[in-house]
Amino acid sequence: MTSGSGPVVGVVAGTPQLVGAARALGVRTVFVHPAGESRPAAADAADHAVAADLADGEAVCCR
């Protein structure tokens, strides 16, 4: 992920447009998507992407 200060938002099940809008505002983005599924386009638009078991709250919030 890009280093630096400033806001960071975690996006779960968002769209590339949502990720792009956040980045346009200077917000760093972490896109969380289901492990074991294809990497969605929104993950490619984000600063960082994480594949996780979305049913496991600990895996999603604390990676």
C-alpha positions as CSV (number, residue, x, y, z in Angstrom):
1,M,0.0,0.0,0.0
2,T,1.1,3.5,-0.6
3,S,2.8,4.9,2.5
4,G,2.1,8.3,4.0
5,S,-0.4,10.0,6.2
6,G,-3.9,10.8,5.5
7,P,-7.2,9.0,5.4
8,V,-7.5,5.4,4.5
9,V,-10.8,3.6,3.7
10,G,-11.5,-0.1,3.5
11,V,-14.0,-1.0,0.8
12,V,-15.9,-4.2,0.8
13,A,-18.0,-5.1,-2.3
14,G,-17.6,-1.7,-3.9
15,T,-17.2,-0.7,-7.5
16,P,-14.3,0.7,-9.4
17,Q,-16.1,4.0,-9.6
18,L,-16.4,4.2,-5.8
19,V,-12.7,3.4,-5.3
20,G,-11.8,5.9,-8.0
21,A,-13.9,8.6,-6.3
22,A,-12.2,8.0,-3.0
23,R,-8.7,8.1,-4.6
24,A,-9.6,11.3,-6.4
25,L,-10.3,12.9,-3.0
26,G,-6.9,11.8,-1.8
27,V,-8.1,8.9,0.2
28,R,-6.0,5.7,0.1
29,T,-8.1,2.6,-0.5
30,V,-7.9,-1.0,0.6
31,F,-10.3,-3.2,-1.3
32,V,-11.3,-6.4,0.4
33,H,-12.7,-9.2,-1.8
34,P,-13.7,-12.8,-1.3
35,A,-10.8,-15.2,-1.1
36,G,-11.1,-18.0,-3.7
37,E,-13.0,-15.9,-6.2
38,S,-11.7,-14.0,-9.2
39,R,-10.1,-10.6,-8.5
40,P,-12.7,-7.9,-9.2
41,A,-12.0,-4.8,-11.2
42,A,-12.4,-2.7,-8.1
43,A,-9.4,-4.4,-6.6
44,D,-7.3,-3.3,-9.5
45,A,-8.5,0.3,-9.0
46,A,-7.5,0.3,-5.3
47,D,-4.2,1.2,-3.7
48,H,-4.1,-2.2,-2.1
49,A,-6.3,-5.3,-2.3
50,V,-6.8,-8.1,0.2
51,A,-8.4,-11.5,-0.4
52,A,-10.2,-12.7,2.8
53,D,-12.9,-14.9,4.0
54,L,-15.7,-12.3,4.3
55,A,-17.5,-14.5,6.8
56,D,-14.6,-14.2,9.2
57,G,-14.7,-10.7,10.8
58,E,-11.2,-11.0,12.2
59,A,-9.7,-11.8,8.8
60,V,-11.5,-8.8,7.2
61,C,-10.8,-6.1,9.7
62,C,-7.4,-7.0,11.0
63,R,-5.2,-8.1,8.1
